[in-house]
Amino acid sequence: MKLKHHHYTRTAYALSISAALLYSLWFIGYIFNPKALASLDVSILQSKGQPHYEFFVVGDIATGLLVILLVACLVKIFHRTQVHKQISFWLCMIGLLAFGIMTAAASLFPSCDSNSNFCVVNLSQVFDVHNVTGTIASLGQFLSLINALVIAHKKVSTRVSRSALLLLVLWAISGLIFITLSTNSLHASLLFQHLFLVLSSLLLVAVPWVLIKSRQTP
């Protein structure tokens, strides 16, 4: 039984790390499409007509699929434990599912127009499919980590909980700054969007890390 538990634990870490790497494929945009990435929202990489746009779309869809598999793996790990019965656990799983599904959906509806080299940055235009699904995905990430921290409270070391909380705070701040700057300072906002995406990838690994650490507590 213990051997089986270790197998699922390794699988969960492998899935989360793989999802994080796939979610970071936009970095390759600096090779495939550096001109667009240097001046436009990362969404431009997935706009039809851009170089290798299918590659970036498939990357986010694959990210979503791996996150769904991660949820299934975490449910298996916590099956027959008290955590499995807690509302916080299921809110955490719902958050991860929302991120996975909405990330895949957002990739199919980029907010950038490839033909005009324009990205939606006006507040009156933010409610397009890409931005709505992307917002839900981000809220899902917040929900997942905050509930993971609730579950892990007093079950993990101070170092683990503080590291995860610091990551969450930095992620939230970078996201808010990106949204604020995107309406009047596009170039400055891009730096914070890139930082936000990097931290989002780290959140994908942090959630199972915090949960499994709490499971391993005697």
N, C-alpha and C positions, 0 to 999 in steps of 0.2 A: 504493500500500500504506500509506504514511504517513497519507494522507488518511482511509483506512478505519479505521486505528488511532485517529485523533482522533475519528472518529464514534462508535466504541464507548466511548471514554473519556468523551465528553460524555454518552452514553446512560447509562453506569454512574453518573455523578454525578447525573444527572437522576432516575434510579430510586431512588438512595439518599436523596436529599433529599425526593423525593415520599413515599417510605415513612416517613421520619422525621416528616414533616408529618402524614400520616395516623395515625401512631401517637400523635401528640400531640392528636388530636381530643378527648380527654377534657377539655381546657381549655374546650371549648365547653359542657361540663357546668355550668360556672359560670353559663351563660346559660339552658340548657335545664332544668337540674335542680339549682339551687344548694343547696337544702335538704339533699338526699341527699348531695351531694358534700362538703358542709361537715362531715358527721358520720360518713360511712361510707366504706368501701373503694371505690376507683374502679370496682371490679367491679359495684357497684350500678347504674351507668349502663347496663349491658348486661342487667340483669334484666328479664324479661318483665313488662310492666305499668308500668314506669317510662316517663316522657315520652321519646318519640323513641328508645327503646332499640334499635330496628332500625338507626338511624343509626350508633350506636357499634359494633354488631356488624359491620355491613358495613365500617366503617372498619378494623377489625382484620383482617378477612378480606382486604380489599384490600391492607393492609400486607403480609400473608403472600404474596400473589400477586406483588407488586412485588419482594419480597426474592428469591423464586424466579427471577424474570426477571433480577434483579441477578446472581445466581449464574451464570446462563447467559451473561450479558454478560462477566463476569470470566473465565470459562473461555475465552471467545472471545478476549479481550484477551491472555491468557497462553498461548494455543495456540502451539505451536512455539517455546516458550522453555524454558530450563532449569527455571524456577520450576514450570512445568506438571508436571514430573516429581518434584517434591519432595512428601514426605508432608505437610509443613506446609501446603502449598497446599490439598491435599484435605481436611485437617482443618479448615482455615479455611472451605472451601466447605460442609462437613458442618455446621459450627457455624451458618453463615448459614441453611442449609436447615432445621435444627432450630428455629431461632428463628422463621422464617417460617411453617412448618407448625404448630408448637405455639402460636404467637400466634393464628393463625386458629382452631385447635381450642379454645383457652382461652376465646375470646369466646363460644362456643356454650354454655359451661357456667359461668356466673358463680357465684362463691362466696357471693353475697349473695341472701338471700330477700326478694324485693320485697314480699311480703305482710306479713312480720313486721318488715321494716326491720332485718334482722340479717345480719351478715357473719361467716363462720367465722373465729374468732380463737383458739380453744382448740387447744392443741398436739395433743390427742387427735383433733381433727377436721380437721387440715390436709391429710390425704391424700385430698381430693376431687379430681375430674377437673380442675377449674380450677387448683388449686394445683400439682398434679403436672405438668400441661402447661406452666404458667407457669414452674415451676422448670426444666424441660427447656429452655424457650426462653431463660431467663437463662443457663443453663450453655452453651447454644449461642453466645450473644453473647460470653461470656468466651473460649470456645474460638476463636472467629473472630478476635477482636482480638489475643489472645496469639500466635496463629500468624502473623497478619499482621506482627506486630512481629518475630517470628523470621525471617521471610522478608526483612524490610526492614533487618535488622541490618547496619550498616556500609554500607548502600546509600542511606540517606536522611540528611538533616541531623540534628544533635543536637536542634534545635528541634522537628522533626517527631516524632522518636521519644520525646522527653521529654513533649511535649504529649499524645501518644496514651497513654503510660504513666500520666501523671497522671490523665487522664480515666478510665482503667480502674481505678485505685486509688480514686478518689472514688466511682465507680459501685459498686464492691464494698463500700466502707465504708457508703454510704447504704443499700444492700440489706441488709447485715447488721444495721444499726441498726433498720431497718424491721421485719425479722423478729423481732428481740429485743423491741422495744417493743410489737409488735402483740398479744402475749399478755397484757399487763397495763396498757398505756397507749395505748388506741386513738387518741385525739385527737392525741397526740404522734407516734404512728407514721405518721399520715396525711401529715404534713409531709415525712417522709423517704420515704414512698412516692411522693409527687409529685416530689421531687428525683430519686429513683431512675428514675422514668419519663422525666423530662427528659434525664437522662444516658444512658438507654437509647436515646433518639432520636438523641442525638449520636454514640453508638457505631455506629449504622447508617451514618452518614456517614463516620466515622473509618476503618472497615475498608477500603472501596474507596480512600479518600484515601491511606492508608498504602501499600496495595498498588500503586496506580498511581504514586505517588511513587517507589517502588523500581523500577518498570518504566521510568521516565523517566530513571533514572540512566545516564549514558554508560557 
